[in-house]
Amino acid sequence: MKDLPASMLVLFQFQEILGRIHKSYSEYADKLTPTETNMLLHLGEPVRMGKLADLLFCLPSNVTVLVDKFEKLGLLQRQRSAEDRRAIEVALTSKGQALRTQTIKHISKVIEEQSGLEQEDFEKIFDVLKQKSMIDGSCGACPSAES
């Protein structure tokens, strides 16, 4: 591993932390899969199903299955877009929003425990990535590089 560049070592560390988060979270909240957890985190505001597929790096048909499951659990609802009445968006219900808030707190705690980094360290990392245009806002959860 010493022959690998620092960039790859950092990536491997992030992957290891993500693995610990997913393991910890799957034991914590209703046995959601990593993809389901990721979807929950991306639903801070209503989003079109096609955009959700892009955010999750999966096919729209897979998003339909996930949305159906979340809808049955009472975590989200489908609604017409306020901008385009032909489009369907999904939005968290109050139950879904409560689970999302709980999930964010839990994952943030696990990240800090597993990484040994403080919130201000993550803010510095985020700022560096943003300055280098590695964060462009396309993930939906991140502010754009201009902000």
N, C-alpha and C positions, 0 to 999 in steps of 0.2 A: 504494500500500500504506500510505502514511502516514495515510490516512483511516480505516483499520481500527482497531478497538479493540485494546488490548493483549492481551485474552483470545484474540482470533483470531490475532494474530501468534504468541503462544505455541503455540497449536494447530498452526499451519503449521510452526513450528520442530520440534515433535515429529513431525509427519508427514514432514518432510524427513529427520530422523534415522532414523525407522522405515524409510524407503525405502533409506537407506544400509545399514542393518542387514540388510535383506532381500537387497539386492544382494551384500553381503559374505558373508552366510551361504550364499546359493545357490551361491557359488563355493567354499565351504568344506566343506560336509558333504553328501555324497551327493545333491546337487541336490534337497533338500527344498523344497517350495513354502512360501510364507509361512503358509498355513493348516496345513500339516503341521508346520512349526516351532512354531507356536502350540499345536497339539495336544500336541506333545512336551513343551513347557514346562508345560502344565496337568496333565500326568500325574505329578506328584510323589507322588501316592498313588492308590490305586485309585478309580475314579470310574465311575458308571453312564453308559451311553451317552446317555441322554436329557439328563443334566446336562452331559455333554461337548458335546452339540449346543447347549445354551444358552450355554455358555462360549465356543463358537466362533462364535456367531451364525449357525448354519446348520441345515439340516434334518437330522433323524435319519438319513434315507437317505444323505445326504452323509457323515455320521460313519461309517456302516457301510462305505462305500467306503474311507475313510481307515483305519479299524481293520483292514479286510481287508488293505490294503497293508502296514501296519505289522506285522501278524501274519505275513505272508509273508516279510518282511524279518527276522523274529525279534526285533522290537523290543518287542512286547507280547503279552499273552495274555488271553483272555477267562476269567473265573472267576465262580463264584457269589458273590453278596454274603454276607458273614458275618451281616449284619443281616436280610436278607430272601432266603431261599434261592431265591425265584422270580426275583429280579433278577439281571441279568448286569452285572458290572463289567469294566472293562479295567484292566490293570496292566502297567507296564513290566517287561520281563525284565531280567536283569543287563546284557545288551547295550544295551537301550533306556535303562536308567539311566545307563550309561557315556556314551552319546551325549548324554543330557540334561545331565549334568554338564559335559561338554565344550562343549555349546552355550551353557550359562549363562555359562561363563567367556569364551567367544569374544564373545558378544553384549555382556556387561558391558564388555569391553575396547573394543569398537567404539563403544558408547554414550559411554564416557568420552572416547575419542579424537575422535569426531565432534562431541560437544557442548561439549567443553572444560570440563565440570563434573567435580568429584570425587565420590566416593561419599557423602561427608558432605553435599554440596550436594543430591544426590538424596534423602537422608534428610530434609533440611529441607523440600524440596518435598513429599515424601510426607506428612510431619507436617502441613503446611498443608492439603493436600487432605483428610486424615483429619479434622482439626479442623472443616473446613467441611462435613463429611458427604458429601464427593464420593466417598469410598471407604467402602463399606459391607460389604465382605467377600464380596459376591455374585459376584465374579470367580473365586472359588475359590483363587486364588493369594495374595490379599491378606488380611491380618488384618482382622477387623471393626473398625468405627469405635469400638466399646466397648473394645477391647483396647489 
